[in-house]
Amino acid sequence: MGEVFRRRAKGLSDDAKKWYGLAAAQNHVYALMRLGDDDSLKKARELAQAEADKGNADAMLALYELDQDIATLKKAADAGSMEAQYILAIKYEEDETLIVDKAERDIAIDGLLKKAAASGFSRAMHWCANRPPILWDLPVRRQWVEKRAQRNDVYGLLNYGRALGGFYTAEDGADEYGFTEDLVKSYGLFWLITETTRELSVHALAAQDLQTIAKDMTTAQIDAAPAVGSRSSANVRVQADLQLGQMIGPGQRHHAASVTANARLDCVNTRLIDGHHRGRII
């Protein structure tokens, strides 16, 4: 609930603090990190360090969010954190001094993305599909679009809805991935996203697409679309911001989210969707 109130207020409101405080009292690392005061951050570090010492990859990622030490991020990635693998790939691309040789850097990025994608991390799937050689293999890129949608990842569903809506039509009028146009299903998916992501940046993207595709639809098609979209994806997984995985606290497992990575990767997600990052949108 704290996260919901924070997103609605676009900041740490009193309501958000209240709910974070309740979670922090139960040793919820992410809540402690969100509170952000010295005592909370100290406790978060102690809890995360205790679990990291046991080999918990997500706890290692939490420590990275606290200390921003690239060595800690590498440990989390090596320990199997999908999120850490994805962030490390971004770090390697943005800071060429980390791996000076371009060939070695590209190999490292590809390896990290493939690991994260194979584990089901949607944004890694997206990035993989927009890097050579898959970038030029359209049938394979189509498979990545479908895989992301099948996982009910909200950005994956947005891409899939765009593909069905003819957003990726080539100059000759043919869909470049071979999708059969389905305006009703496309509208339904956009509608579903707008109904379930009101606190997230993806909401505005889906709302805009909804208006765009409606221009080519009849009233009957629009009326039928929400039911079709709901059947297509009954349980949308809201993954619009980078999430830390399962943070383990004493006696409990907690779902945690990255503090500093959230804002940074929300911008990355938007660039990915708009097609201004890693080449073309999938």
N, C-alpha and C positions, 0 to 999 in steps of 0.2 A: 504493500500500500504506500509506503514511503516513496517508492519510485514513481508510482502513478501521480501522487501529489507534486513531486518535484518536476515531472514533465509538464503537468498542467500549468504550474506556476513559472516554468522555465527558470527554476532556481530553487534554493533550499528554503522553502516556506516553513511556517510554524507547523502546519499539518504534516509536512514531510519529516521535519525534525522529530515530531511526536512518534511517528511510526518507526523511523530509524532508531530512535531511542529505545523503543520496546524490543526491537530486534537486537540491538547492540547489547542489551541487558542479558540476552541469551547467547552472547559471544558470536554474533553474526559478523564475520569479518568485513563483508561488503558494507553493512550498515555503519560499522565503526569508521570505515574509510570515508563514507559519504558525510558523516558528521564533521570530520575534518579537524577537530580540535586536537591539541597536543596529546592529551590523555587518551583520546579515542584512537589516534594514529599509533601511539605507543602500544596500546593493547592489541590493535590489529596486527602490528608487526610481530608481537610476541606469539600470538595465536598462529599466524601464518608460518612463522619460522619453525614452530614446533611440528607442524604438519609437513613442511618442506623437508625437515630433517628425516622424516619417515619415507620420503620419496614421492610425496604428493605433488604432481605437476601443477595443479591448479593453485596450490598454495605458493609454489614458486612463482607463478605468474602474478599472484597478488603482491608478493615481495617486490617484483619488478615494478609494478605500478606505484609502489611506495618509494623505491630508491632510484628507479630509472637507470639501473645499471645493466648494460647490454650483456654482461656475463651472466647475470641472473636470468635474463630473457632466454639466453642460449640454453641454460640448464633446464628451464621449463619446456622449451621446444624439444630438447633431447629426451626429456622424460615423457613426452607424448602429448603435451597440451596442443590441441588444434589451434586454439587462439594464439598461443605463443608462436607457433610455426608461422602463422599468417602475419603476425606483427613483425616477426624477425625478417620475413621476406620483404615486407615494406621497408624496414630499416635498411636492409641491404641495397634496395633500389634507390632509396632517397639519400643515403650516405655512402658514396663510392669509396670513401677512405676505409670503410670496414673490410672490404675485399677489393683491393686495387685492380687486380686483373679482371677484365670484363668477362672473359670466358669462364673463369672460376666463379665469378659473381653470378652469372646467369645459371650455371649448373647448380649453385647453392639455392638460388631462388626457386628454380624448377623443382628441386628435390623437396624443399619445404612445402611448396604448394601442392605437389602430388600427394605428400603424406597427409596434409590437412584435408584435401579433397577426397582422398580414399576413405578418410574417417567420417566424411559426411559434412564437412564445413562448407556451407554454400558459397561464401564469398571466395574461398579458395577455388571452388569449382568454376566460378565465373572468371576469375583471373587466369586460371589454366586455359580456359577456352578462348581467351583473348591474347594468348602468347603463342608464337610459332613453336611447333609446326601446326598445332591444332587450329590456329587462327585461320589457316587456309583450307582446313578440312571441314567443310560445312556440314556434312552428315554427322560427324562426331560432335560438332558444336551444337547441333540440334539435340543430340542425345543429352548433352549437359543441360540444355534448357529444360528438357523434360525431367531429368533427374532432380534438378533444383525444385521444380514445381511439385514433383511427387513427394518431396520432403516437407511440403507446405511451408517453405521459407517464404516470408512475405515479399522479399525482393525477387525471388525466383518466380513467384506467382505473377508479379508485375511484368516480368520479362515474358512469361508464357502468355499472359493476356495480350501483350503487345504483339507477340508473334501471331496469335490467332486473329487479331484485329487488323492485320495487314500493315502494321507499322514498319515491317522490314521488307516491304515490297521493292523489288529492283526496278530499274528504269523501264524494262520491257513489260512490267506489270505482273511478273511472276514472283511468288514468295521465294526468297533466296534459300530458305531452309526446307522447302517442300511441305510446309504446313498448309492444311486446307483451311481457308478462311471460315471462321465461325464467330460472327459478330455478337450473337446472343451470349455465348460462353465467355467471350472476351469481356463484354460489358458486365457480365455477372461476376467475373473475377475482380474487375476494377471496383465494382460496387462492394464486394465482400471486404476488400482491403480498406476502403473508406469507412466501412462500418466497424472495423475492428482495430484500427490503428490511429485513433484520433489524437493521441499524444505524440505521435512519431512523425518525422519529416516525410516519410513515404506517403503519408495521407494526402499531402498536397499534390504529389506526382500522380497518384491514382485518380484524384478528383479531376485533375486537368485532363487526363486520358479519358475519363468518363464523359466529359463534355465533348471531347473531340470525336469519339466514336459514335456518340448519340446522333450526330448530324447525319449519319448514313443509315440510321435505323428507323423502323416504323414504331408507332406507339405500342403495337402488340408485341413486338420483339423486346422492347424496353421493359414492358410489364412482366414478360416471362423470364428475363435475365437473372434477377436476384435468386430465384429458386434454383436455376441451373448452376449459378456460381456457388451457392451453398452446398449443393450436392457434389460439385467438383472438388471442393476442399472444405470439409466440415470442421477441421481443426487447424486454423491458421496459427503457425508458430511465429510469434512476434520476435524476429531476430534482426530488427533494423539496426540496432547498435551492437557492437562487439560485446559478447558476454564472456566473463570468466566462467569456467565450467562448474563443477561441483566442489565448492569449498567445504572442507571438512573441519568442523569445530568440535570441541570436546563433547562427545556423546551425541553429536548431531551431524547431519549433512546439510549444507546450506547451498542454495543456488546464489551465486554472486556475480556481480558485473564489474567490469573494469572502470576505474574512476577516470584516469586521464585518457585512456584509449577511447572511451565512449564518444567524446566530442570530436576527437581527431578522426575516428573511423566512420562517424556519421557523415562527415564531409566526404570521406573516401567513397562511401556507399552511394552518395548522391552523384559524384563524378562518374562512378561506374554505370549507374543507371542512365545518366545523360549521354554516355558514350564519349566522354572527354578524357577517359583514363584507360590505359592499356589498349589503345586501338578502338575497335568498334564494339558496340554492345552486342551481347549474344542473344 
